[in-house]
Amino acid sequence: MADGSSALARAMTTGEARLGWATAPRSSLWAQCACGREAAVDPRPWLGQGLSRQSLFELEDRLRCVCGARRARLEIRGLSPAPGQGAGGIHLFR
Ligand SMILES: [Zn+2]
């Protein structure tokens, strides 16, 4: 059965998603670096710049990882438990 919710779920976990979607109830924004590090990211600085309609893909090069990478993959997830060990270390750069 084709249903729109699976299409939406797919869009929300790819670069097609818009930053503003991260503010939906029970949603959170996460960054994943190629080094394997991942971190919850606070979208508010970007929202304050009026970027809520930007796609996540367009924002990925605004992230910096402690490994030196200048981009990280962004995705919106449902509300997650507190990050486990090894999380963190990815920050908004601008
Ligand atoms: Zn990294």
PDB file of the backbone (N, CA, C, O) and the ligand in Angstrom, with CONECT records:
HET     ZN  A 101       1
ATOM      1  N   MET A   1       0.851  -1.187   0.000  1.00  0.00           N
ATOM      2  CA  MET A   1       0.000   0.000   0.000  1.00  0.00           C
ATOM      3  C   MET A   1       0.885   1.234   0.000  1.00  0.00           C
ATOM      4  O   MET A   1       1.680   1.453   0.914  1.00  0.00           O
ATOM      5  N   ALA A   2       0.728   2.034  -1.045  1.00  0.00           N
ATOM      6  CA  ALA A   2       1.514   3.272  -1.108  1.00  0.00           C
ATOM      7  C   ALA A   2       0.926   4.277  -0.133  1.00  0.00           C
ATOM      8  O   ALA A   2      -0.283   4.509  -0.124  1.00  0.00           O
ATOM      9  N   ASP A   3       1.745   4.849   0.653  1.00  0.00           N
ATOM     10  CA  ASP A   3       1.210   5.875   1.545  1.00  0.00           C
ATOM     11  C   ASP A   3       2.194   7.025   1.679  1.00  0.00           C
ATOM     12  O   ASP A   3       3.409   6.835   1.642  1.00  0.00           O
ATOM     13  N   GLY A   4       1.651   8.202   1.832  1.00  0.00           N
ATOM     14  CA  GLY A   4       2.463   9.408   1.856  1.00  0.00           C
ATOM     15  C   GLY A   4       3.376   9.480   3.057  1.00  0.00           C
ATOM     16  O   GLY A   4       4.403  10.156   3.014  1.00  0.00           O
ATOM     17  N   SER A   5       3.021   8.800   4.122  1.00  0.00           N
ATOM     18  CA  SER A   5       3.836   8.941   5.318  1.00  0.00           C
ATOM     19  C   SER A   5       5.221   8.326   5.125  1.00  0.00           C
ATOM     20  O   SER A   5       6.197   8.824   5.686  1.00  0.00           O
ATOM     21  N   SER A   6       5.321   7.244   4.335  1.00  0.00           N
ATOM     22  CA  SER A   6       6.642   6.670   4.137  1.00  0.00           C
ATOM     23  C   SER A   6       7.486   7.595   3.260  1.00  0.00           C
ATOM     24  O   SER A   6       8.699   7.699   3.449  1.00  0.00           O
ATOM     25  N   ALA A   7       6.838   8.270   2.296  1.00  0.00           N
ATOM     26  CA  ALA A   7       7.575   9.229   1.468  1.00  0.00           C
ATOM     27  C   ALA A   7       8.079  10.372   2.336  1.00  0.00           C
ATOM     28  O   ALA A   7       9.212  10.826   2.180  1.00  0.00           O
ATOM     29  N   LEU A   8       7.244  10.829   3.237  1.00  0.00           N
ATOM     30  CA  LEU A   8       7.654  11.911   4.135  1.00  0.00           C
ATOM     31  C   LEU A   8       8.786  11.448   5.032  1.00  0.00           C
ATOM     32  O   LEU A   8       9.755  12.174   5.257  1.00  0.00           O
ATOM     33  N   ALA A   9       8.656  10.236   5.540  1.00  0.00           N
ATOM     34  CA  ALA A   9       9.708   9.721   6.408  1.00  0.00           C
ATOM     35  C   ALA A   9      11.026   9.644   5.657  1.00  0.00           C
ATOM     36  O   ALA A   9      12.084   9.939   6.213  1.00  0.00           O
ATOM     37  N   ARG A  10      10.959   9.249   4.401  1.00  0.00           N
ATOM     38  CA  ARG A  10      12.184   9.156   3.615  1.00  0.00           C
ATOM     39  C   ARG A  10      12.761  10.552   3.393  1.00  0.00           C
ATOM     40  O   ARG A  10      13.967  10.758   3.532  1.00  0.00           O
ATOM     41  N   ALA A  11      11.906  11.505   3.049  1.00  0.00           N
ATOM     42  CA  ALA A  11      12.376  12.873   2.814  1.00  0.00           C
ATOM     43  C   ALA A  11      13.005  13.453   4.074  1.00  0.00           C
ATOM     44  O   ALA A  11      13.981  14.199   4.001  1.00  0.00           O
ATOM     45  N   MET A  12      12.450  13.110   5.215  1.00  0.00           N
ATOM     46  CA  MET A  12      12.941  13.695   6.462  1.00  0.00           C
ATOM     47  C   MET A  12      14.318  13.177   6.835  1.00  0.00           C
ATOM     48  O   MET A  12      15.018  13.798   7.634  1.00  0.00           O
ATOM     49  N   THR A  13      14.710  12.061   6.274  1.00  0.00           N
ATOM     50  CA  THR A  13      16.009  11.518   6.655  1.00  0.00           C
ATOM     51  C   THR A  13      17.046  11.727   5.555  1.00  0.00           C
ATOM     52  O   THR A  13      18.125  11.134   5.591  1.00  0.00           O
ATOM     53  N   THR A  14      16.721  12.557   4.594  1.00  0.00           N
ATOM     54  CA  THR A  14      17.687  12.847   3.540  1.00  0.00           C
ATOM     55  C   THR A  14      17.867  14.349   3.435  1.00  0.00           C
ATOM     56  O   THR A  14      17.223  15.119   4.148  1.00  0.00           O
ATOM     57  N   GLY A  15      18.749  14.751   2.540  1.00  0.00           N
ATOM     58  CA  GLY A  15      19.011  16.167   2.343  1.00  0.00           C
ATOM     59  C   GLY A  15      17.849  16.938   1.770  1.00  0.00           C
ATOM     60  O   GLY A  15      17.915  18.163   1.669  1.00  0.00           O
ATOM     61  N   GLU A  16      16.776  16.251   1.388  1.00  0.00           N
ATOM     62  CA  GLU A  16      15.612  16.971   0.873  1.00  0.00           C
ATOM     63  C   GLU A  16      14.873  17.702   1.970  1.00  0.00           C
ATOM     64  O   GLU A  16      14.103  18.624   1.699  1.00  0.00           O
ATOM     65  N   ALA A  17      15.099  17.302   3.192  1.00  0.00           N
ATOM     66  CA  ALA A  17      14.369  17.905   4.305  1.00  0.00           C
ATOM     67  C   ALA A  17      14.774  19.367   4.479  1.00  0.00           C
ATOM     68  O   ALA A  17      15.895  19.756   4.153  1.00  0.00           O
ATOM     69  N   ARG A  18      13.867  20.151   4.983  1.00  0.00           N
ATOM     70  CA  ARG A  18      14.133  21.564   5.255  1.00  0.00           C
ATOM     71  C   ARG A  18      14.504  21.741   6.714  1.00  0.00           C
ATOM     72  O   ARG A  18      14.026  21.023   7.593  1.00  0.00           O
ATOM     73  N   LEU A  19      15.368  22.716   6.947  1.00  0.00           N
ATOM     74  CA  LEU A  19      15.808  22.940   8.316  1.00  0.00           C
ATOM     75  C   LEU A  19      14.623  23.178   9.259  1.00  0.00           C
ATOM     76  O   LEU A  19      14.629  22.713  10.399  1.00  0.00           O
ATOM     77  N   GLY A  20      13.621  23.896   8.783  1.00  0.00           N
ATOM     78  CA  GLY A  20      12.486  24.234   9.635  1.00  0.00           C
ATOM     79  C   GLY A  20      11.765  23.011  10.171  1.00  0.00           C
ATOM     80  O   GLY A  20      11.105  23.075  11.208  1.00  0.00           O
ATOM     81  N   TRP A  21      11.891  21.895   9.461  1.00  0.00           N
ATOM     82  CA  TRP A  21      11.219  20.670   9.912  1.00  0.00           C
ATOM     83  C   TRP A  21      11.800  20.186  11.229  1.00  0.00           C
ATOM     84  O   TRP A  21      11.141  19.465  11.978  1.00  0.00           O
ATOM     85  N   ALA A  22      13.020  20.579  11.508  1.00  0.00           N
ATOM     86  CA  ALA A  22      13.660  20.133  12.750  1.00  0.00           C
ATOM     87  C   ALA A  22      12.971  20.707  13.972  1.00  0.00           C
ATOM     88  O   ALA A  22      13.185  20.234  15.089  1.00  0.00           O
ATOM     89  N   THR A  23      12.146  21.723  13.768  1.00  0.00           N
ATOM     90  CA  THR A  23      11.464  22.329  14.908  1.00  0.00           C
ATOM     91  C   THR A  23      10.114  21.669  15.170  1.00  0.00           C
ATOM     92  O   THR A  23       9.416  22.040  16.114  1.00  0.00           O
ATOM     93  N   ALA A  24       9.744  20.698  14.347  1.00  0.00           N
ATOM     94  CA  ALA A  24       8.480  19.992  14.570  1.00  0.00           C
ATOM     95  C   ALA A  24       8.542  19.273  15.918  1.00  0.00           C
ATOM     96  O   ALA A  24       9.619  18.898  16.381  1.00  0.00           O
ATOM     97  N   PRO A  25       7.378  19.086  16.542  1.00  0.00           N
ATOM     98  CA  PRO A  25       7.379  18.376  17.833  1.00  0.00           C
ATOM     99  C   PRO A  25       8.055  17.011  17.716  1.00  0.00           C
ATOM    100  O   PRO A  25       7.881  16.297  16.728  1.00  0.00           O
ATOM    101  N   ARG A  26       8.808  16.676  18.713  1.00  0.00           N
ATOM    102  CA  ARG A  26       9.457  15.367  18.786  1.00  0.00           C
ATOM    103  C   ARG A  26      10.443  15.143  17.639  1.00  0.00           C
ATOM    104  O   ARG A  26      10.666  14.008  17.216  1.00  0.00           O
ATOM    105  N   SER A  27      11.026  16.221  17.147  1.00  0.00           N
ATOM    106  CA  SER A  27      12.050  16.092  16.122  1.00  0.00           C
ATOM    107  C   SER A  27      13.344  16.709  16.627  1.00  0.00           C
ATOM    108  O   SER A  27      13.338  17.613  17.462  1.00  0.00           O
ATOM    109  N   SER A  28      14.432  16.210  16.112  1.00  0.00           N
ATOM    110  CA  SER A  28      15.722  16.778  16.475  1.00  0.00           C
ATOM    111  C   SER A  28      16.653  16.674  15.275  1.00  0.00           C
ATOM    112  O   SER A  28      16.477  15.823  14.403  1.00  0.00           O
ATOM    113  N   LEU A  29      17.638  17.548  15.248  1.00  0.00           N
ATOM    114  CA  LEU A  29      18.572  17.613  14.129  1.00  0.00           C
ATOM    115  C   LEU A  29      19.892  16.962  14.525  1.00  0.00           C
ATOM    116  O   LEU A  29      20.448  17.249  15.586  1.00  0.00           O
ATOM    117  N   TRP A  30      20.382  16.085  13.658  1.00  0.00           N
ATOM    118  CA  TRP A  30      21.600  15.341  13.950  1.00  0.00           C
ATOM    119  C   TRP A  30      22.582  15.481  12.811  1.00  0.00           C
ATOM    120  O   TRP A  30      22.197  15.578  11.646  1.00  0.00           O
ATOM    121  N   ALA A  31      23.841  15.490  13.157  1.00  0.00           N
ATOM    122  CA  ALA A  31      24.913  15.526  12.164  1.00  0.00           C
ATOM    123  C   ALA A  31      25.742  14.262  12.287  1.00  0.00           C
ATOM    124  O   ALA A  31      26.015  13.777  13.385  1.00  0.00           O
ATOM    125  N   GLN A  32      26.132  13.745  11.141  1.00  0.00           N
ATOM    126  CA  GLN A  32      26.990  12.555  11.097  1.00  0.00           C
ATOM    127  C   GLN A  32      28.181  12.863  10.227  1.00  0.00           C
ATOM    128  O   GLN A  32      28.025  13.300   9.087  1.00  0.00           O
ATOM    129  N   CYS A  33      29.369  12.642  10.748  1.00  0.00           N
ATOM    130  CA  CYS A  33      30.594  12.862   9.981  1.00  0.00           C
ATOM    131  C   CYS A  33      31.075  11.540   9.391  1.00  0.00           C
ATOM    132  O   CYS A  33      30.735  10.462   9.880  1.00  0.00           O
ATOM    133  N   ALA A  34      31.864  11.646   8.341  1.00  0.00           N
ATOM    134  CA  ALA A  34      32.424  10.454   7.713  1.00  0.00           C
ATOM    135  C   ALA A  34      33.325   9.688   8.680  1.00  0.00           C
ATOM    136  O   ALA A  34      33.565   8.496   8.488  1.00  0.00           O
ATOM    137  N   CYS A  35      33.827  10.362   9.720  1.00  0.00           N
ATOM    138  CA  CYS A  35      34.708   9.692  10.684  1.00  0.00           C
ATOM    139  C   CYS A  35      33.925   8.810  11.637  1.00  0.00           C
ATOM    140  O   CYS A  35      34.514   8.072  12.427  1.00  0.00           O
ATOM    141  N   GLY A  36      32.596   8.878  11.571  1.00  0.00           N
ATOM    142  CA  GLY A  36      31.785   8.037  12.420  1.00  0.00           C
ATOM    143  C   GLY A  36      31.188   8.769  13.607  1.00  0.00           C
ATOM    144  O   GLY A  36      30.339   8.233  14.318  1.00  0.00           O
ATOM    145  N   ARG A  37      31.637   9.994  13.814  1.00  0.00           N
ATOM    146  CA  ARG A  37      31.130  10.788  14.922  1.00  0.00           C
ATOM    147  C   ARG A  37      29.733  11.280  14.589  1.00  0.00           C
ATOM    148  O   ARG A  37      29.430  11.566  13.431  1.00  0.00           O
ATOM    149  N   GLU A  38      28.906  11.377  15.575  1.00  0.00           N
ATOM    150  CA  GLU A  38      27.602  11.993  15.349  1.00  0.00           C
ATOM    151  C   GLU A  38      27.220  12.836  16.541  1.00  0.00           C
ATOM    152  O   GLU A  38      27.630  12.572  17.671  1.00  0.00           O
ATOM    153  N   ALA A  39      26.428  13.855  16.271  1.00  0.00           N
ATOM    154  CA  ALA A  39      26.088  14.800  17.320  1.00  0.00           C
ATOM    155  C   ALA A  39      24.730  15.409  17.058  1.00  0.00           C
ATOM    156  O   ALA A  39      24.352  15.654  15.912  1.00  0.00           O
ATOM    157  N   ALA A  40      24.007  15.648  18.125  1.00  0.00           N
ATOM    158  CA  ALA A  40      22.788  16.437  18.025  1.00  0.00           C
ATOM    159  C   ALA A  40      23.209  17.887  17.795  1.00  0.00           C
ATOM    160  O   ALA A  40      24.127  18.387  18.446  1.00  0.00           O
ATOM    161  N   VAL A  41      22.539  18.546  16.876  1.00  0.00           N
ATOM    162  CA  VAL A  41      22.886  19.913  16.511  1.00  0.00           C
ATOM    163  C   VAL A  41      21.697  20.817  16.846  1.00  0.00           C
ATOM    164  O   VAL A  41      20.546  20.482  16.568  1.00  0.00           O
ATOM    165  N   ASP A  42      21.997  21.947  17.437  1.00  0.00           N
ATOM    166  CA  ASP A  42      20.951  22.918  17.755  1.00  0.00           C
ATOM    167  C   ASP A  42      20.726  23.800  16.533  1.00  0.00           C
ATOM    168  O   ASP A  42      21.622  24.550  16.148  1.00  0.00           O
ATOM    169  N   PRO A  43      19.546  23.726  15.915  1.00  0.00           N
ATOM    170  CA  PRO A  43      19.327  24.497  14.684  1.00  0.00           C
ATOM    171  C   PRO A  43      19.029  25.971  14.921  1.00  0.00           C
ATOM    172  O   PRO A  43      18.892  26.731  13.962  1.00  0.00           O
ATOM    173  N   ARG A  44      18.925  26.390  16.182  1.00  0.00           N
ATOM    174  CA  ARG A  44      18.439  27.755  16.436  1.00  0.00           C
ATOM    175  C   ARG A  44      19.311  28.855  15.834  1.00  0.00           C
ATOM    176  O   ARG A  44      18.775  29.844  15.333  1.00  0.00           O
ATOM    177  N   PRO A  45      20.659  28.715  15.866  1.00  0.00           N
ATOM    178  CA  PRO A  45      21.457  29.784  15.241  1.00  0.00           C
ATOM    179  C   PRO A  45      21.139  29.950  13.756  1.00  0.00           C
ATOM    180  O   PRO A  45      21.106  31.068  13.242  1.00  0.00           O
ATOM    181  N   TRP A  46      20.908  28.836  13.077  1.00  0.00           N
ATOM    182  CA  TRP A  46      20.565  28.913  11.649  1.00  0.00           C
ATOM    183  C   TRP A  46      19.164  29.472  11.468  1.00  0.00           C
ATOM    184  O   TRP A  46      18.923  30.282  10.573  1.00  0.00           O
ATOM    185  N   LEU A  47      18.247  29.042  12.311  1.00  0.00           N
ATOM    186  CA  LEU A  47      16.883  29.560  12.201  1.00  0.00           C
ATOM    187  C   LEU A  47      16.891  31.069  12.413  1.00  0.00           C
ATOM    188  O   LEU A  47      16.125  31.803  11.788  1.00  0.00           O
ATOM    189  N   GLY A  48      17.773  31.519  13.310  1.00  0.00           N
ATOM    190  CA  GLY A  48      17.895  32.947  13.570  1.00  0.00           C
ATOM    191  C   GLY A  48      18.421  33.720  12.368  1.00  0.00           C
ATOM    192  O   GLY A  48      18.222  34.930  12.261  1.00  0.00           O
ATOM    193  N   GLN A  49      19.089  33.019  11.473  1.00  0.00           N
ATOM    194  CA  GLN A  49      19.567  33.642  10.237  1.00  0.00           C
ATOM    195  C   GLN A  49      18.533  33.549   9.120  1.00  0.00           C
ATOM    196  O   GLN A  49      18.800  33.931   7.980  1.00  0.00           O
ATOM    197  N   GLY A  50      17.367  33.047   9.451  1.00  0.00           N
ATOM    198  CA  GLY A  50      16.305  32.958   8.449  1.00  0.00           C
ATOM    199  C   GLY A  50      16.481  31.804   7.487  1.00  0.00           C
ATOM    200  O   GLY A  50      16.034  31.875   6.342  1.00  0.00           O
ATOM    201  N   LEU A  51      17.129  30.737   7.939  1.00  0.00           N
ATOM    202  CA  LEU A  51      17.454  29.626   7.046  1.00  0.00           C
ATOM    203  C   LEU A  51      16.470  28.460   7.146  1.00  0.00           C
ATOM    204  O   LEU A  51      16.765  27.360   6.679  1.00  0.00           O
ATOM    205  N   SER A  52      15.321  28.689   7.741  1.00  0.00           N
ATOM    206  CA  SER A  52      14.423  27.553   7.993  1.00  0.00           C
ATOM    207  C   SER A  52      13.988  26.856   6.715  1.00  0.00           C
ATOM    208  O   SER A  52      13.634  25.678   6.758  1.00  0.00           O
ATOM    209  N   ARG A  53      14.004  27.544   5.579  1.00  0.00           N
ATOM    210  CA  ARG A  53      13.574  26.911   4.331  1.00  0.00           C
ATOM    211  C   ARG A  53      14.730  26.313   3.546  1.00  0.00           C
ATOM    212  O   ARG A  53      14.527  25.751   2.469  1.00  0.00           O
ATOM    213  N   GLN A  54      15.920  26.428   4.068  1.00  0.00           N
ATOM    214  CA  GLN A  54      17.064  25.813   3.398  1.00  0.00           C
ATOM    215  C   GLN A  54      16.966  24.298   3.533  1.00  0.00           C
ATOM    216  O   GLN A  54      16.530  23.785   4.564  1.00  0.00           O
ATOM    217  N   SER A  55      17.375  23.590   2.485  1.00  0.00           N
ATOM    218  CA  SER A  55      17.418  22.138   2.620  1.00  0.00           C
ATOM    219  C   SER A  55      18.635  21.764   3.459  1.00  0.00           C
ATOM    220  O   SER A  55      19.631  22.487   3.492  1.00  0.00           O
ATOM    221  N   LEU A  56      18.538  20.649   4.121  1.00  0.00           N
ATOM    222  CA  LEU A  56      19.655  20.214   4.965  1.00  0.00           C
ATOM    223  C   LEU A  56      20.926  20.085   4.142  1.00  0.00           C
ATOM    224  O   LEU A  56      22.021  20.383   4.620  1.00  0.00           O
ATOM    225  N   PHE A  57      20.773  19.638   2.905  1.00  0.00           N
ATOM    226  CA  PHE A  57      21.933  19.443   2.048  1.00  0.00           C
ATOM    227  C   PHE A  57      22.728  20.740   1.893  1.00  0.00           C
ATOM    228  O   PHE A  57      23.959  20.724   1.867  1.00  0.00           O
ATOM    229  N   GLU A  58      22.018  21.850   1.792  1.00  0.00           N
ATOM    230  CA  GLU A  58      22.691  23.139   1.588  1.00  0.00           C
ATOM    231  C   GLU A  58      23.402  23.625   2.842  1.00  0.00           C
ATOM    232  O   GLU A  58      24.224  24.539   2.778  1.00  0.00           O
ATOM    233  N   LEU A  59      23.094  23.029   3.960  1.00  0.00           N
ATOM    234  CA  LEU A  59      23.678  23.474   5.230  1.00  0.00           C
ATOM    235  C   LEU A  59      24.828  22.583   5.689  1.00  0.00           C
ATOM    236  O   LEU A  59      25.512  22.894   6.665  1.00  0.00           O
ATOM    237  N   GLU A  60      25.035  21.485   4.988  1.00  0.00           N
ATOM    238  CA  GLU A  60      26.005  20.501   5.490  1.00  0.00           C
ATOM    239  C   GLU A  60      27.431  21.028   5.515  1.00  0.00           C
ATOM    240  O   GLU A  60      28.242  20.586   6.328  1.00  0.00           O
ATOM    241  N   ASP A  61      27.745  21.980   4.620  1.00  0.00           N
ATOM    242  CA  ASP A  61      29.118  22.503   4.636  1.00  0.00           C
ATOM    243  C   ASP A  61      29.295  23.635   5.639  1.00  0.00           C
ATOM    244  O   ASP A  61      30.340  24.283   5.669  1.00  0.00           O
ATOM    245  N   ARG A  62      28.295  23.868   6.442  1.00  0.00           N
ATOM    246  CA  ARG A  62      28.409  24.842   7.532  1.00  0.00           C
ATOM    247  C   ARG A  62      28.749  24.154   8.855  1.00  0.00           C
ATOM    248  O   ARG A  62      28.752  24.787   9.911  1.00  0.00           O
ATOM    249  N   LEU A  63      29.027  22.879   8.787  1.00  0.00           N
ATOM    250  CA  LEU A  63      29.369  22.122   9.991  1.00  0.00           C
ATOM    251  C   LEU A  63      30.859  21.830  10.016  1.00  0.00           C
ATOM    252  O   LEU A  63      31.498  21.685   8.974  1.00  0.00           O
ATOM    253  N   ARG A  64      31.393  21.748  11.205  1.00  0.00           N
ATOM    254  CA  ARG A  64      32.801  21.369  11.371  1.00  0.00           C
ATOM    255  C   ARG A  64      32.872  20.271  12.425  1.00  0.00           C
ATOM    256  O   ARG A  64      32.219  20.328  13.467  1.00  0.00           O
ATOM    257  N   CYS A  65      33.699  19.262  12.109  1.00  0.00           N
ATOM    258  CA  CYS A  65      33.881  18.152  13.042  1.00  0.00           C
ATOM    259  C   CYS A  65      35.261  18.268  13.683  1.00  0.00           C
ATOM    260  O   CYS A  65      36.177  18.838  13.090  1.00  0.00           O
ATOM    261  N   VAL A  66      35.408  17.735  14.878  1.00  0.00           N
ATOM    262  CA  VAL A  66      36.710  17.792  15.540  1.00  0.00           C
ATOM    263  C   VAL A  66      37.784  17.016  14.778  1.00  0.00           C
ATOM    264  O   VAL A  66      38.973  17.231  15.011  1.00  0.00           O
ATOM    265  N   CYS A  67      37.390  16.119  13.875  1.00  0.00           N
ATOM    266  CA  CYS A  67      38.385  15.386  13.081  1.00  0.00           C
ATOM    267  C   CYS A  67      38.960  16.264  11.983  1.00  0.00           C
ATOM    268  O   CYS A  67      39.922  15.871  11.322  1.00  0.00           O
ATOM    269  N   GLY A  68      38.389  17.448  11.774  1.00  0.00           N
ATOM    270  CA  GLY A  68      38.887  18.356  10.756  1.00  0.00           C
ATOM    271  C   GLY A  68      38.007  18.415   9.520  1.00  0.00           C
ATOM    272  O   GLY A  68      38.219  19.255   8.646  1.00  0.00           O
ATOM    273  N   ALA A  69      37.023  17.531   9.439  1.00  0.00           N
ATOM    274  CA  ALA A  69      36.131  17.536   8.284  1.00  0.00           C
ATOM    275  C   ALA A  69      35.356  18.853   8.240  1.00  0.00           C
ATOM    276  O   ALA A  69      34.983  19.408   9.274  1.00  0.00           O
ATOM    277  N   ARG A  70      35.128  19.327   7.047  1.00  0.00           N
ATOM    278  CA  ARG A  70      34.454  20.608   6.876  1.00  0.00           C
ATOM    279  C   ARG A  70      33.000  20.440   6.461  1.00  0.00           C
ATOM    280  O   ARG A  70      32.349  21.402   6.055  1.00  0.00           O
ATOM    281  N   ARG A  71      32.502  19.242   6.562  1.00  0.00           N
ATOM    282  CA  ARG A  71      31.078  19.043   6.335  1.00  0.00           C
ATOM    283  C   ARG A  71      30.651  17.779   7.060  1.00  0.00           C
ATOM    284  O   ARG A  71      31.474  16.915   7.362  1.00  0.00           O
ATOM    285  N   ALA A  72      29.405  17.683   7.326  1.00  0.00           N
ATOM    286  CA  ALA A  72      28.846  16.487   7.941  1.00  0.00           C
ATOM    287  C   ALA A  72      27.434  16.329   7.413  1.00  0.00           C
ATOM    288  O   ALA A  72      26.766  17.298   7.051  1.00  0.00           O
ATOM    289  N   ARG A  73      27.011  15.109   7.383  1.00  0.00           N
ATOM    290  CA  ARG A  73      25.670  14.826   6.877  1.00  0.00           C
ATOM    291  C   ARG A  73      24.640  15.198   7.934  1.00  0.00           C
ATOM    292  O   ARG A  73      24.805  14.891   9.114  1.00  0.00           O
ATOM    293  N   LEU A  74      23.583  15.857   7.499  1.00  0.00           N
ATOM    294  CA  LEU A  74      22.528  16.266   8.420  1.00  0.00           C
ATOM    295  C   LEU A  74      21.292  15.420   8.206  1.00  0.00           C
ATOM    296  O   LEU A  74      20.960  15.059   7.077  1.00  0.00           O
ATOM    297  N   GLU A  75      20.619  15.109   9.285  1.00  0.00           N
ATOM    298  CA  GLU A  75      19.316  14.474   9.150  1.00  0.00           C
ATOM    299  C   GLU A  75      18.452  14.823  10.339  1.00  0.00           C
ATOM    300  O   GLU A  75      18.932  15.140  11.427  1.00  0.00           O
ATOM    301  N   ILE A  76      17.153  14.751  10.088  1.00  0.00           N
ATOM    302  CA  ILE A  76      16.189  14.990  11.152  1.00  0.00           C
ATOM    303  C   ILE A  76      15.733  13.640  11.676  1.00  0.00           C
ATOM    304  O   ILE A  76      15.375  12.751  10.903  1.00  0.00           O
ATOM    305  N   ARG A  77      15.747  13.496  12.964  1.00  0.00           N
ATOM    306  CA  ARG A  77      15.314  12.247  13.590  1.00  0.00           C
ATOM    307  C   ARG A  77      14.203  12.553  14.571  1.00  0.00           C
ATOM    308  O   ARG A  77      13.987  13.697  14.974  1.00  0.00           O
ATOM    309  N   GLY A  78      13.520  11.515  14.935  1.00  0.00           N
ATOM    310  CA  GLY A  78      12.580  11.646  16.020  1.00  0.00           C
ATOM    311  C   GLY A  78      13.359  11.929  17.294  1.00  0.00           C
ATOM    312  O   GLY A  78      14.573  11.729  17.354  1.00  0.00           O
ATOM    313  N   LEU A  79      12.666  12.382  18.279  1.00  0.00           N
ATOM    314  CA  LEU A  79      13.316  12.697  19.541  1.00  0.00           C
ATOM    315  C   LEU A  79      14.079  11.472  20.042  1.00  0.00           C
ATOM    316  O   LEU A  79      13.508  10.392  20.198  1.00  0.00           O
ATOM    317  N   SER A  80      15.353  11.650  20.286  1.00  0.00           N
ATOM    318  CA  SER A  80      16.205  10.529  20.654  1.00  0.00           C
ATOM    319  C   SER A  80      16.617  10.642  22.112  1.00  0.00           C
ATOM    320  O   SER A  80      16.600  11.726  22.695  1.00  0.00           O
ATOM    321  N   PRO A  81      16.980   9.528  22.679  1.00  0.00           N
ATOM    322  CA  PRO A  81      17.548   9.590  24.022  1.00  0.00           C
ATOM    323  C   PRO A  81      18.858  10.353  24.002  1.00  0.00           C
ATOM    324  O   PRO A  81      19.434  10.578  22.938  1.00  0.00           O
ATOM    325  N   ALA A  82      19.319  10.742  25.144  1.00  0.00           N
ATOM    326  CA  ALA A  82      20.567  11.496  25.224  1.00  0.00           C
ATOM    327  C   ALA A  82      21.666  10.741  24.497  1.00  0.00           C
ATOM    328  O   ALA A  82      21.741   9.514  24.567  1.00  0.00           O
ATOM    329  N   PRO A  83      22.528  11.490  23.791  1.00  0.00           N
ATOM    330  CA  PRO A  83      23.595  10.825  23.027  1.00  0.00           C
ATOM    331  C   PRO A  83      24.461   9.960  23.923  1.00  0.00           C
ATOM    332  O   PRO A  83      24.733  10.312  25.070  1.00  0.00           O
ATOM    333  N   GLY A  84      24.885   8.838  23.396  1.00  0.00           N
ATOM    334  CA  GLY A  84      25.765   7.952  24.146  1.00  0.00           C
ATOM    335  C   GLY A  84      27.209   8.393  24.047  1.00  0.00           C
ATOM    336  O   GLY A  84      27.502   9.476  23.540  1.00  0.00           O
ATOM    337  N   GLN A  85      28.087   7.578  24.516  1.00  0.00           N
ATOM    338  CA  GLN A  85      29.502   7.909  24.449  1.00  0.00           C
ATOM    339  C   GLN A  85      29.951   8.023  23.002  1.00  0.00           C
ATOM    340  O   GLN A  85      29.478   7.289  22.134  1.00  0.00           O
ATOM    341  N   GLY A  86      30.860   8.938  22.752  1.00  0.00           N
ATOM    342  CA  GLY A  86      31.361   9.118  21.401  1.00  0.00           C
ATOM    343  C   GLY A  86      30.562  10.135  20.622  1.00  0.00           C
ATOM    344  O   GLY A  86      30.959  10.525  19.524  1.00  0.00           O
ATOM    345  N   ALA A  87      29.438  10.572  21.171  1.00  0.00           N
ATOM    346  CA  ALA A  87      28.645  11.583  20.469  1.00  0.00           C
ATOM    347  C   ALA A  87      29.198  12.965  20.765  1.00  0.00           C
ATOM    348  O   ALA A  87      29.915  13.176  21.743  1.00  0.00           O
ATOM    349  N   GLY A  88      28.855  13.879  19.914  1.00  0.00           N
ATOM    350  CA  GLY A  88      29.319  15.256  20.082  1.00  0.00           C
ATOM    351  C   GLY A  88      30.510  15.529  19.198  1.00  0.00           C
ATOM    352  O   GLY A  88      30.974  14.647  18.475  1.00  0.00           O
ATOM    353  N   GLY A  89      31.002  16.738  19.253  1.00  0.00           N
ATOM    354  CA  GLY A  89      32.203  17.077  18.504  1.00  0.00           C
ATOM    355  C   GLY A  89      31.931  17.647  17.124  1.00  0.00           C
ATOM    356  O   GLY A  89      32.870  17.935  16.382  1.00  0.00           O
ATOM    357  N   ILE A  90      30.671  17.814  16.766  1.00  0.00           N
ATOM    358  CA  ILE A  90      30.336  18.454  15.491  1.00  0.00           C
ATOM    359  C   ILE A  90      29.583  19.747  15.820  1.00  0.00           C
ATOM    360  O   ILE A  90      28.633  19.753  16.603  1.00  0.00           O
ATOM    361  N   HIS A  91      30.026  20.812  15.213  1.00  0.00           N
ATOM    362  CA  HIS A  91      29.499  22.118  15.587  1.00  0.00           C
ATOM    363  C   HIS A  91      29.102  22.946  14.363  1.00  0.00           C
ATOM    364  O   HIS A  91      29.651  22.781  13.273  1.00  0.00           O
ATOM    365  N   LEU A  92      28.151  23.826  14.570  1.00  0.00           N
ATOM    366  CA  LEU A  92      27.833  24.798  13.540  1.00  0.00           C
ATOM    367  C   LEU A  92      29.031  25.737  13.395  1.00  0.00           C
ATOM    368  O   LEU A  92      29.590  26.217  14.382  1.00  0.00           O
ATOM    369  N   PHE A  93      29.400  25.980  12.171  1.00  0.00           N
ATOM    370  CA  PHE A  93      30.550  26.823  11.907  1.00  0.00           C
ATOM    371  C   PHE A  93      30.117  28.252  11.591  1.00  0.00           C
ATOM    372  O   PHE A  93      30.796  29.205  11.973  1.00  0.00           O
ATOM    373  N   ARG A  94      29.008  28.402  10.906  1.00  0.00           N
ATOM    374  CA  ARG A  94      28.534  29.749  10.574  1.00  0.00           C
ATOM    375  C   ARG A  94      27.045  29.727  10.377  1.00  0.00           C
ATOM    376  O   ARG A  94      26.446  30.763  10.090  1.00  0.00           O
TER     377      ARG A  94
HETATM  378 ZN    ZN A 101      34.660  13.790  11.805  1.00  0.00          ZN2+
END
